[in-house]
Amino acid sequence: MQKKLDKNNTLITQKNYPYLSKNKSTKSYQATLGIGGNIGDVRRRFNHLFFFLKRSSFVDIVETSPILKNPPFGYLEQDYFYNSLIIVKTCLRPKALLRYILRVEKRFGRKRSFADAPRTLDIDMIFYEQEVIESEVLTVPHPHWNKRESVLIPLSHMQIKM
């Protein structure tokens, strides 16, 4: 189902987006991941990612948001993006979780060419618990998350808040 929010943004619901787990995780830490992509069948890739993460021993999916179709920012000469949020419980600390999501991106065909380039799958760590981290490899909360519709709109449709 699709719902046009305004001239640029469309909210899409499909199997597993949104999703709310009925199971209680025993993993210690909670993180919010932002996922996005604009190359190929992104919505299908999101479903494959959902099932990949469901089988992972490193994360338990707690909740997903609906999918937002929205225009690119930065480099504008590319297709609209599909974006969603996934709240996970994890046994991994922030830098280990970052290494894990970078491996997952690569498995799903991510190639890094230039900033804001088109991509098959992008996974960002938006929040990790209530931690604030600023290092060369990781910044949490994700920079400018509170100015990005690709985060704010899906977040507003979730039941669990960070």
Backbone torsions as a table, in degrees:
resi	resn	phi	psi	omega
1	MET	NA	141.3	179.6
2	GLN	-123.1	141.4	177.8
3	LYS	-132.4	115.6	178.6
4	LYS	-72.1	120.5	-179.6
5	LEU	-88.3	-38.9	176.7
6	ASP	-163.0	-170.0	-174.2
7	LYS	-65.1	-20.8	-176.7
8	ASN	-107.8	-23.2	-169.5
9	ASN	-119.9	132.5	177.0
10	THR	-127.1	131.2	177.5
11	LEU	-95.5	130.5	-175.5
12	ILE	-122.6	132.1	172.0
13	THR	-112.9	140.1	177.3
14	GLN	-153.5	175.2	-179.9
15	LYS	-52.6	128.7	178.1
16	ASN	77.7	-1.9	177.7
17	TYR	-139.9	95.5	8.8
18	PRO	-86.5	162.0	-179.9
19	TYR	-146.0	141.3	175.0
20	LEU	-133.6	119.4	-177.0
21	SER	-69.9	144.7	174.6
22	LYS	-95.8	-9.2	-177.1
23	ASN	-93.5	146.4	176.7
24	LYS	-94.9	126.1	179.9
25	SER	-81.5	147.5	175.1
26	THR	-97.9	-0.7	-180.0
27	LYS	-72.9	148.9	-167.6
28	SER	-80.0	-32.2	-169.1
29	TYR	-117.7	148.7	178.0
30	GLN	-114.7	135.9	178.4
31	ALA	-135.6	149.2	173.8
32	THR	-110.1	123.4	179.8
33	LEU	-107.8	135.4	172.5
34	GLY	-98.7	131.7	177.8
35	ILE	-119.3	146.8	-180.0
36	GLY	-158.5	163.4	176.9
37	GLY	-179.1	159.2	177.8
38	ASN	-148.6	18.1	176.3
39	ILE	-117.1	127.2	177.1
40	GLY	77.1	-157.6	-177.4
41	ASP	-86.1	80.6	-173.7
42	VAL	-63.9	-41.1	-178.1
43	ARG	-62.7	-38.9	176.9
44	ARG	-67.1	-41.1	178.2
45	ARG	-61.5	-38.6	176.7
46	PHE	-59.4	-41.1	177.8
47	ASN	-65.8	-40.8	176.5
48	HIS	-62.4	-41.1	177.2
49	LEU	-61.2	-43.5	179.0
50	PHE	-54.5	-49.9	-177.8
51	PHE	-71.2	-32.7	174.9
52	PHE	-61.4	-48.1	-179.9
53	LEU	-67.2	-34.8	177.9
54	LYS	-61.2	-31.5	-179.5
55	ARG	-88.1	-7.7	-176.0
56	SER	-72.8	142.0	174.9
57	SER	-86.1	-7.8	-176.4
58	PHE	-91.8	-22.0	-178.2
59	VAL	-139.9	152.6	169.2
60	ASP	-119.9	127.8	177.5
61	ILE	-75.4	126.4	178.7
62	VAL	-96.9	-47.0	-176.4
63	GLU	-158.5	149.1	170.1
64	THR	-125.3	156.2	177.5
65	SER	-95.9	168.4	166.9
66	PRO	-61.8	167.9	180.0
67	ILE	-93.9	136.8	176.7
68	LEU	-108.4	125.7	171.0
69	LYS	-96.8	120.7	-173.3
70	ASN	-147.1	160.9	-177.6
71	PRO	-71.6	155.4	177.0
72	PRO	-70.7	162.1	171.1
73	PHE	-129.9	165.8	-174.9
74	GLY	78.1	-103.0	175.7
75	TYR	-81.0	111.7	-170.7
76	LEU	-92.8	-13.2	-176.4
77	GLU	-84.1	60.6	-179.7
78	GLN	-156.0	168.7	-178.9
79	ASP	-67.9	161.5	173.0
80	TYR	-57.6	154.4	178.3
81	PHE	-100.1	155.4	166.6
82	TYR	-109.3	132.5	-178.3
83	ASN	-135.3	148.5	175.4
84	SER	-153.0	169.1	175.5
85	LEU	-119.2	145.4	175.6
86	ILE	-129.8	120.6	173.5
87	ILE	-92.7	127.2	179.7
88	VAL	-125.5	154.3	164.5
89	LYS	-101.4	141.5	-175.4
90	THR	-144.4	156.3	174.2
91	CYS	-94.7	-5.5	-175.2
92	LEU	-90.5	140.6	172.0
93	ARG	-76.0	167.5	-169.8
94	PRO	-52.8	-49.8	-177.1
95	LYS	-69.1	-33.8	176.1
96	ALA	-68.6	-39.1	176.3
97	LEU	-64.1	-40.3	176.4
98	LEU	-59.4	-47.3	178.6
99	ARG	-58.9	-40.8	179.2
100	TYR	-63.2	-47.8	-177.1
101	ILE	-69.2	-29.1	174.7
102	LEU	-66.3	-38.6	175.8
103	ARG	-65.6	-39.4	179.3
104	VAL	-64.5	-45.2	177.2
105	GLU	-54.7	-47.5	-178.4
106	LYS	-61.9	-42.1	178.7
107	ARG	-60.2	-32.6	179.7
108	PHE	-91.5	15.9	170.9
109	GLY	91.0	13.5	-179.5
110	ARG	-67.6	128.8	172.4
111	LYS	-125.0	130.9	-178.4
112	ARG	-96.0	117.9	-179.5
113	SER	-112.7	-51.4	177.1
114	PHE	-155.8	166.4	-177.0
115	ALA	-58.9	135.8	177.5
116	ASP	62.1	23.8	179.8
117	ALA	-71.8	159.0	171.2
118	PRO	-56.8	150.2	-178.0
119	ARG	-153.0	154.9	176.7
120	THR	-75.3	-44.0	-179.7
121	LEU	-155.4	129.5	175.7
122	ASP	-121.6	131.1	175.9
123	ILE	-123.8	119.9	178.7
124	ASP	-114.6	143.4	172.2
125	MET	-87.5	108.2	-177.9
126	ILE	-81.7	-49.9	178.3
127	PHE	-134.5	152.4	170.5
128	TYR	-139.0	109.2	-172.9
129	GLU	48.5	-136.1	175.0
130	GLN	-107.9	18.0	-173.0
131	GLU	-72.4	148.4	171.3
132	VAL	-116.6	120.7	-177.0
133	ILE	-129.8	130.5	173.9
134	GLU	-134.2	103.2	178.0
135	SER	-135.9	177.0	178.9
136	GLU	-62.9	-31.7	-174.6
137	VAL	-103.1	-16.1	-174.0
138	LEU	-150.4	132.2	172.5
139	THR	-125.8	121.4	178.8
140	VAL	-134.6	133.8	-4.8
141	PRO	-58.7	156.8	-178.9
142	HIS	-57.6	135.3	-178.4
143	PRO	-55.8	133.8	174.4
144	HIS	63.9	18.6	179.6
145	TRP	-56.8	-35.2	-175.2
146	ASN	-79.4	2.2	176.1
147	LYS	-115.6	-0.1	-174.7
148	ARG	-104.3	119.4	176.5
149	GLU	-59.5	-30.2	-179.3
150	SER	-64.0	-16.6	174.7
151	VAL	-106.2	-47.8	-172.7
152	LEU	-63.8	-43.0	-177.6
153	ILE	-67.5	-51.8	176.5
154	PRO	-58.7	-40.5	179.9
155	LEU	-59.7	-36.8	-179.2
156	SER	-68.4	-13.8	-179.6
157	HIS	-103.0	10.8	-178.7
158	MET	-102.8	152.5	-179.8
159	GLN	-84.4	-37.5	-178.9
160	ILE	-90.7	128.1	179.8
161	LYS	-108.6	146.7	178.0
162	MET	-85.9	NA	NA
